[in-house]
Amino acid sequence: MATSAVSAGTIVVEILNNRNYVDWSVYLRNYLLAQDLWDAVKATDEPPEDEEKEADDPFKAWRKKNAMALHTIQISCGPEAFALIRDSNSAKFAWDALAANFKTQALLPSDLPVESTTSSNNPGYDESVCDFRQYQPFFKAVRSRDWNKAKELLTLNPNAARAKIPYSNKTALYIATELEHEHIVEELVQLMLEEDLEIKSSGWTALAVAADRGNIKIVKCMVRKSKKILSIATENNNMTPILLACISEHWDVVRYLYSVTPLEDLMPDKGPYGAGLVCHSIGVKKFGISFYL
């Protein structure tokens, strides 16, 4: 029986454009992981040689996986993005080319208000609802890695560090973490309160994003500021930072987070986090942490 074609709508919420790269890349990466195609995108080795051998030759297996990953990336692109990779025959090259061109392009809309986490639906802060125009230059400076400008604007309006963009619910710290602007993250964390790091965007803390991406420098920076965020789980899949790092196989991050996560947070009465860590570790034959737990 013939298999039906996969549409972009079953892979990503919306095809890639010049504003949605960060979210698009998360959706697509998770899909590729689920289909066992991510290796073709992130592989650092050269493809096997000798393509004239039998059908089970390693080259042909690699070629099939690469073609499937490349096709998935291509059908998830808008016209502008597809034009950049139309002639590519490598999934890795296509992925890297799109990241280089779209990762920092996503600009914020100029006509939307920003929700401040100091508003009435966030107890503990003073009532304050501000127009987006107060925050737009600050968010733009964060995206473009211009800390001098961002700091200047933050000094004038300290609430900007806790403000959220309403259409995405993201804070500046969350955005800087997604884009892996390490210096910006470090500077923001220094100026923020511990409880500011507990703010969630789309159900994730910034630490959860850093752990999922495997950026250990950002992870350590945040944990030094607050230990409480180690136990805050994501809302969509109920995973703590150490579990996210484990599932994404960022073992340097897993080992670090294990060293600083209170053992009681991994016990059965606190939820499935310790059990999940054991199961995922054993599944990929990383027995050290499982043995200790």
Secondary structure, DSSP 8 states (H G I E B T S, - for coil): -------GGGT-SS-B-SS-HHHHHHHHHHHHHHTT-HHHHH--S-----TTS-TT-HHHHHHHHHHHHHHHHHHTB-HHHHHHHTT---HHHHHHHHHHHHTTT----TT--BEETTSTTSTTS----B-GGGTHHHHHHHHTT-HHHHHHHHHH-GGGGGEEBTTTTB-HHHHHHHTT-HHHHHHHHHHS-GGGGG--BTTB-HHHHHHHHT-HHHHHHHHHH-SGGGG---TTT---HHHHHHHTT-HHHHHHHHHHS-GGGGSGGG-SHHHHHHHHHHHTT-HHHHHH-
